[in-house]
Amino acid sequence: MTATVTETPPTTQAETTQSENASTEFPLREAHDLVRDLMTPNPWIYWSDFLFHIALGWAAFFTALFSPLFSLWQIAAYVVAVLALYRSAIFVHELAHLKKGTFKFFRLVWNCICGVPLMIPSFTYDGVHNEHHKRDVYGTSKDGEYVPFATKKPVEMVGYVLLSFLLAPLLVIRFLLLTPLSYLIPPLRKIVWERASSLTIDPSYKRAENAIRNDFNWQQQEMVTCIFASLIVILVAFEFFPYSVLVLWYLVATMIFILNSLRTLAAHAYRNPGEKPMTHAEQYLDSINVPGNPLITPLWAPVGLRYHATHHLFMSMPYHNLGKAQRRLVNGLSDNSLYLKTLRGGLWEALTKIWQESAAVSANKR
């Protein structure tokens, strides 16, 4: 991937304070007026986008599985499988935001052909991500999707990305072993739901009590994922499937997690140390937009996530309208100077920026 690199000096404490003060002047009402007609999701776009990419992803997966080892066909199919399944998986973010009671069949289909096979059923993101958008939670120690990387040593970001290599086997252990064990051992059940049932970036995250629904639908998703994992292991053990299916699944899933970890690091400035909540405008200014190249950028930030700051302004806006909202706000705001503060030229620029800030803070602590 190529991206324009802009040499940006680390953000100073004065600049951070200035940004926080400026957030009180952010034209929220004017911004809402410009995009109020873009809040309705289009089911046809959701279905066509998801079904095309999930079909492409699994077709590429099996093409890679049965192609000669390390052949050009296998390598190409692997790359396509990773990118297509990654885009399909990111629809879990949309599911967390779609109004409760809507898109029921879409949720079911997504779980059956994407969430369950990848060991990320939608309940693992439901509740957790909604907490991330709450004003009194975002950027605090209660936010499982926020770690103040810009205030920590750069090595912590490296560790976060490297954790991607362990996530796939940990998910298998969670659903294949801990699910049945948690029903046999009641005290373990509570621990599993609090500590091992959430897609987060903070390993110490504990689901808040009101975020642990543990309702019948969540239990169904959990049990189906357990059964699916058990069935695949049995089929491999009895040689109905080659063991290479597990190896390829691990390699695809791990690359998806690596891409997502890099995207996550580019999604926010991560400057809030967690001592106090942030206003809606401060949340926006702590988030990042990377409009980037319309062909390349959606590969690493799919389903509208390249407009992550705009998403934090309008969390109910469907992904397919975020680009249009971005253009309206850039061109339509009477003063777009604060809005443009969130822009980055590409993934490399966004990662470089947070790395420089983290390195500067670490140097100051010595």
C-alpha positions as CSV (number, residue, x, y, z in Angstrom):
1,M,0.0,0.0,0.0
2,T,1.2,3.5,-0.7
3,A,0.3,6.6,1.2
4,T,1.4,10.2,1.2
5,V,3.6,10.9,4.2
6,T,3.4,14.2,5.8
7,E,6.1,15.1,8.3
8,T,4.1,16.2,11.3
9,P,5.7,17.1,14.6
10,P,4.5,15.4,17.8
11,T,1.5,17.1,19.4
12,T,2.5,19.1,22.4
13,Q,0.5,19.5,25.6
14,A,-0.3,23.1,24.6
15,E,-1.6,21.8,21.3
16,T,-3.7,19.2,23.0
17,T,-5.2,21.9,25.4
18,Q,-5.8,24.1,22.4
19,S,-7.6,21.3,20.7
20,E,-9.8,20.6,23.7
21,N,-10.7,24.3,24.0
22,A,-11.4,24.5,20.3
23,S,-13.8,21.5,20.6
24,T,-16.3,23.7,22.5
25,E,-16.5,25.8,19.3
26,F,-17.1,22.9,16.9
27,P,-20.2,23.6,14.8
28,L,-22.1,20.5,15.7
29,R,-25.6,21.9,15.0
30,E,-24.5,23.1,11.6
31,A,-22.9,19.7,10.8
32,H,-26.1,17.9,11.8
33,D,-28.2,20.1,9.5
34,L,-25.9,19.3,6.6
35,V,-26.3,15.5,6.9
36,R,-29.6,14.9,8.5
37,D,-31.0,13.2,5.4
38,L,-28.2,10.6,5.3
39,M,-29.2,8.5,8.4
40,T,-31.3,5.8,6.7
41,P,-29.5,2.5,5.9
42,N,-30.2,1.0,2.5
43,P,-30.8,-2.8,2.8
44,W,-29.9,-3.5,-0.8
45,I,-26.5,-2.0,-0.4
46,Y,-25.9,-4.0,2.8
47,W,-27.0,-7.3,1.2
48,S,-25.2,-6.9,-2.1
49,D,-21.9,-5.7,-0.6
50,F,-21.8,-8.4,2.1
51,L,-23.0,-11.3,-0.1
52,F,-20.6,-10.5,-2.9
53,H,-17.6,-10.2,-0.6
54,I,-18.4,-13.2,1.6
55,A,-18.9,-15.4,-1.5
56,L,-15.7,-14.1,-3.0
57,G,-13.9,-14.6,0.3
58,W,-14.8,-18.3,0.8
59,A,-14.3,-19.1,-2.9
60,A,-10.8,-17.6,-2.7
61,F,-10.2,-19.5,0.6
62,F,-11.0,-22.9,-1.0
63,T,-9.1,-22.0,-4.2
64,A,-6.0,-21.3,-2.0
65,L,-6.7,-24.6,-0.1
66,F,-6.6,-26.8,-3.2
67,S,-4.0,-24.9,-5.2
68,P,-0.4,-26.1,-5.4
69,L,1.6,-25.0,-2.3
70,F,3.2,-21.5,-2.8
71,S,1.9,-21.3,-6.4
72,L,0.9,-17.9,-7.8
73,W,-2.7,-19.1,-7.8
74,Q,-2.5,-19.9,-4.1
75,I,-0.8,-16.7,-3.1
76,A,-3.3,-14.6,-5.1
77,A,-6.2,-16.5,-3.7
78,Y,-4.9,-16.1,-0.2
79,V,-4.7,-12.3,-0.6
80,V,-8.2,-12.1,-2.1
81,A,-9.6,-14.3,0.7
82,V,-8.0,-12.1,3.4
83,L,-9.3,-8.9,1.9
84,A,-12.8,-10.1,1.1
85,L,-13.3,-11.9,4.4
86,Y,-11.9,-8.9,6.3
87,R,-14.5,-6.6,4.6
88,S,-17.2,-9.1,5.4
89,A,-16.2,-9.4,9.0
90,I,-16.2,-5.6,9.5
91,F,-19.9,-5.7,9.0
92,V,-20.1,-6.6,12.7
93,H,-19.4,-2.9,13.3
94,E,-22.6,-2.0,11.3
95,L,-24.6,-4.7,13.2
96,A,-23.6,-3.0,16.5
97,H,-25.1,0.3,15.2
98,L,-28.2,-0.8,13.3
99,K,-31.4,-0.1,15.3
100,K,-32.4,-3.0,17.5
101,G,-35.1,-5.1,15.9
102,T,-34.1,-4.2,12.3
103,F,-32.1,-6.2,9.8
104,K,-32.9,-9.4,11.7
105,F,-32.4,-11.8,8.8
106,F,-29.2,-9.9,7.8
107,R,-27.8,-10.4,11.3
108,L,-28.7,-14.1,11.1
109,V,-27.1,-14.7,7.8
110,W,-24.0,-12.7,8.8
111,N,-23.5,-14.8,11.8
112,C,-24.1,-18.1,10.0
113,I,-21.6,-17.5,7.1
114,C,-19.2,-15.1,8.5
115,G,-19.3,-14.5,12.3
116,V,-19.4,-18.2,13.3
117,P,-16.8,-19.5,10.8
118,L,-14.4,-16.8,11.9
119,M,-15.2,-17.3,15.6
120,I,-16.4,-13.7,16.0
121,P,-20.2,-14.0,16.4
122,S,-21.9,-10.6,16.7
123,F,-22.6,-10.8,20.5
124,T,-18.8,-10.4,21.0
125,Y,-19.1,-6.8,19.7
126,D,-22.6,-6.0,20.7
127,G,-22.7,-3.8,23.8
128,V,-18.9,-3.4,23.9
129,H,-18.9,-1.1,20.9
130,N,-22.0,0.8,22.0
131,E,-20.2,1.6,25.3
132,H,-17.3,3.0,23.3
133,H,-19.6,5.7,21.9
134,K,-21.0,6.8,25.2
135,R,-19.9,10.3,26.3
136,D,-19.1,9.2,29.9
137,V,-17.2,6.0,28.7
138,Y,-15.2,7.0,25.6
139,G,-11.5,7.3,26.2
140,T,-11.8,6.3,29.9
141,S,-10.7,3.1,31.6
142,K,-14.2,1.7,31.1
143,D,-13.8,1.9,27.3
144,G,-12.6,-1.5,26.0
145,E,-11.9,0.0,22.6
146,Y,-9.5,2.7,23.8
147,V,-6.0,2.5,25.1
148,P,-4.0,5.8,25.4
149,F,-1.2,4.6,23.1
150,A,0.0,8.2,22.4
151,T,0.8,8.6,26.1
152,K,2.6,5.2,26.4
153,K,5.8,3.7,25.0
154,P,5.7,2.9,21.3
155,V,6.5,-0.8,22.1
156,E,3.0,-1.1,23.5
157,M,1.6,-0.5,20.0
158,V,4.0,-3.1,18.6
159,G,2.8,-5.6,21.3
160,Y,-0.8,-4.8,20.4
161,V,-0.2,-5.7,16.7
162,L,1.8,-8.8,17.6
163,L,-1.1,-10.0,19.7
164,S,-2.9,-10.7,16.4
165,F,-0.9,-13.9,16.1
166,L,-2.5,-15.3,19.2
167,L,-6.1,-14.2,18.7
168,A,-7.2,-17.0,16.4
169,P,-6.1,-19.9,18.7
170,L,-7.5,-17.9,21.7
171,L,-10.9,-17.6,20.0
172,V,-10.9,-21.4,19.3
173,I,-10.1,-22.1,22.9
174,R,-12.8,-19.7,24.1
175,F,-15.6,-21.4,22.0
176,L,-14.3,-25.0,21.7
177,L,-13.3,-25.5,25.3
178,L,-14.5,-22.7,27.6
179,T,-18.1,-22.7,26.3
180,P,-18.9,-26.3,27.4
181,L,-16.8,-26.0,30.5
182,S,-18.5,-22.7,31.6
183,Y,-21.9,-24.5,31.6
184,L,-20.5,-27.3,33.7
185,I,-18.7,-24.9,36.1
186,P,-21.0,-22.0,37.1
187,P,-18.3,-19.7,38.6
188,L,-16.4,-20.0,35.3
189,R,-19.5,-19.0,33.4
190,K,-19.4,-15.5,34.9
191,I,-15.6,-15.1,34.2
192,V,-16.1,-16.2,30.6
193,W,-18.8,-13.7,30.0
194,E,-17.0,-10.8,31.7
195,R,-13.5,-11.5,30.5
196,A,-13.6,-13.6,27.4
197,S,-16.6,-12.6,25.4
198,S,-15.7,-9.2,24.0
199,L,-13.8,-8.0,20.9
200,T,-11.7,-5.2,22.4
201,I,-8.2,-3.7,22.2
202,D,-7.8,-3.6,26.0
203,P,-6.9,-7.0,27.4
204,S,-7.9,-6.0,30.9
205,Y,-11.4,-5.0,29.8
206,K,-14.3,-6.4,31.9
207,R,-17.8,-6.1,30.5
208,A,-19.9,-3.7,32.5
209,E,-22.9,-5.4,34.2
210,N,-25.4,-3.7,31.9
211,A,-23.4,-4.8,28.9
212,I,-23.7,-8.5,29.8
213,R,-27.0,-9.3,28.3
214,N,-26.3,-13.1,28.2
215,D,-29.8,-13.5,26.6
216,F,-31.0,-16.5,24.6
217,N,-29.9,-15.1,21.3
218,W,-26.3,-14.6,22.6
219,Q,-26.3,-18.1,24.0
220,Q,-27.5,-19.4,20.7
221,Q,-24.7,-17.7,18.8
222,E,-22.2,-19.0,21.4
223,M,-23.4,-22.6,21.2
224,V,-23.5,-22.6,17.4
225,T,-20.0,-21.4,17.3
226,C,-18.9,-24.1,19.7
227,I,-20.7,-26.8,17.6
228,F,-19.1,-25.4,14.4
229,A,-15.6,-25.5,15.9
230,S,-16.1,-29.0,17.2
231,L,-17.4,-30.2,13.9
232,I,-14.4,-28.9,12.0
233,V,-12.0,-30.4,14.4
234,I,-13.8,-33.8,14.2
235,L,-13.8,-33.7,10.4
236,V,-10.1,-33.0,10.4
237,A,-9.3,-35.6,13.0
238,F,-11.2,-38.3,10.9
239,E,-9.5,-37.0,7.7
240,F,-12.6,-35.9,6.0
241,F,-10.9,-32.5,5.8
242,P,-7.1,-32.0,5.3
243,Y,-5.3,-30.5,8.3
244,S,-4.3,-27.7,6.0
245,V,-7.8,-26.3,6.3
246,L,-6.9,-25.3,9.9
247,V,-3.5,-23.9,8.9
248,L,-5.1,-21.8,6.2
249,W,-7.9,-20.6,8.5
250,Y,-5.3,-19.5,11.0
251,L,-3.2,-17.7,8.4
252,V,-6.3,-15.9,7.0
253,A,-7.7,-15.0,10.4
254,T,-4.4,-13.8,11.6
255,M,-3.8,-11.5,8.7
256,I,-7.3,-10.1,9.1
257,F,-6.5,-9.4,12.8
258,I,-3.2,-7.7,11.8
259,L,-4.9,-5.5,9.2
260,N,-7.6,-4.6,11.7
261,S,-5.0,-3.8,14.5
262,L,-3.2,-1.4,12.1
263,R,-6.6,0.2,11.1
264,T,-7.5,0.5,14.8
265,L,-4.2,2.3,15.6
266,A,-5.1,4.7,12.8
267,A,-8.7,5.2,14.0
268,H,-8.0,7.5,17.0
269,A,-5.3,9.8,18.3
270,Y,-5.5,7.9,21.6
271,R,-4.3,11.0,23.6
272,N,-6.8,10.8,26.5
273,P,-5.2,9.3,29.6
274,G,-8.6,8.1,30.8
275,E,-8.9,10.4,33.8
276,K,-12.0,12.2,32.6
277,P,-14.7,11.7,29.9
278,M,-14.6,13.7,26.7
279,T,-17.3,15.8,25.1
280,H,-18.8,14.8,21.8
281,A,-16.7,17.3,20.0
282,E,-13.5,16.1,21.8
283,Q,-14.3,12.6,20.8
284,Y,-14.5,13.7,17.2
285,L,-11.2,15.6,17.4
286,D,-9.6,12.5,19.0
287,S,-10.7,10.4,16.0
288,I,-9.2,10.2,12.5
289,N,-10.5,10.5,9.0
290,V,-8.4,8.9,6.2
291,P,-10.4,9.5,2.9
292,G,-7.3,8.4,1.1
293,N,-7.3,6.6,-2.3
294,P,-10.8,5.3,-3.2
295,L,-9.4,2.0,-4.4
296,I,-6.6,1.3,-1.8
297,T,-7.9,2.8,1.4
298,P,-11.1,0.7,1.6
299,L,-8.9,-2.4,1.5
300,W,-7.5,-1.7,5.0
301,A,-10.4,0.4,6.3
302,P,-13.5,-1.2,4.8
303,V,-17.2,-0.5,5.3
304,G,-16.8,3.2,5.9
305,L,-14.2,3.0,8.6
306,R,-11.8,5.3,6.7
307,Y,-14.3,8.0,7.9
308,H,-13.9,7.1,11.5
309,A,-14.0,10.6,12.9
310,T,-17.2,11.4,10.9
311,H,-18.6,8.2,12.2
312,H,-18.0,9.4,15.8
313,L,-20.0,12.5,15.0
314,F,-22.9,10.5,13.5
315,M,-22.7,7.0,14.9
316,S,-26.1,6.0,13.5
317,M,-25.2,7.0,9.9
318,P,-24.9,3.9,7.7
319,Y,-21.5,3.3,6.2
320,H,-22.5,3.8,2.7
321,N,-23.4,7.5,3.4
322,L,-20.2,8.4,5.3
323,G,-18.3,9.4,2.2
324,K,-21.1,11.7,1.1
325,A,-21.3,13.2,4.6
326,Q,-17.5,13.8,4.6
327,R,-17.7,15.8,1.3
328,R,-20.7,17.8,2.5
329,L,-19.0,18.8,5.7
330,V,-15.7,19.7,4.1
331,N,-17.4,21.9,1.5
332,G,-20.5,23.0,3.4
333,L,-19.4,24.1,6.9
334,S,-19.1,27.8,7.3
335,D,-15.8,27.1,9.1
336,N,-14.3,23.7,8.4
337,S,-10.9,24.3,10.1
338,L,-11.7,22.1,13.1
339,Y,-13.3,19.4,11.0
340,L,-10.1,19.2,8.8
341,K,-8.0,18.7,11.9
342,T,-8.9,15.0,11.9
343,L,-7.6,14.3,8.4
344,R,-4.7,12.1,7.6
345,G,-3.2,11.4,4.2
346,G,-3.0,7.6,4.6
347,L,-2.4,4.7,6.9
348,W,1.4,5.4,7.1
349,E,0.9,9.0,7.9
350,A,-1.7,8.1,10.7
351,L,0.6,5.5,12.2
352,T,3.7,7.8,11.9
353,K,1.8,10.5,13.8
354,I,0.8,8.4,16.8
355,W,4.3,6.8,16.9
356,Q,6.0,10.2,17.0
357,E,3.7,11.4,19.8
358,S,4.3,8.2,21.8
359,A,8.0,8.4,21.3
360,A,8.1,12.1,22.3
361,V,6.1,11.3,25.5
362,S,8.5,8.4,26.3
363,A,11.5,10.7,25.8
364,N,10.1,13.3,28.1
365,K,9.6,10.7,30.9
366,R,13.3,9.8,30.9
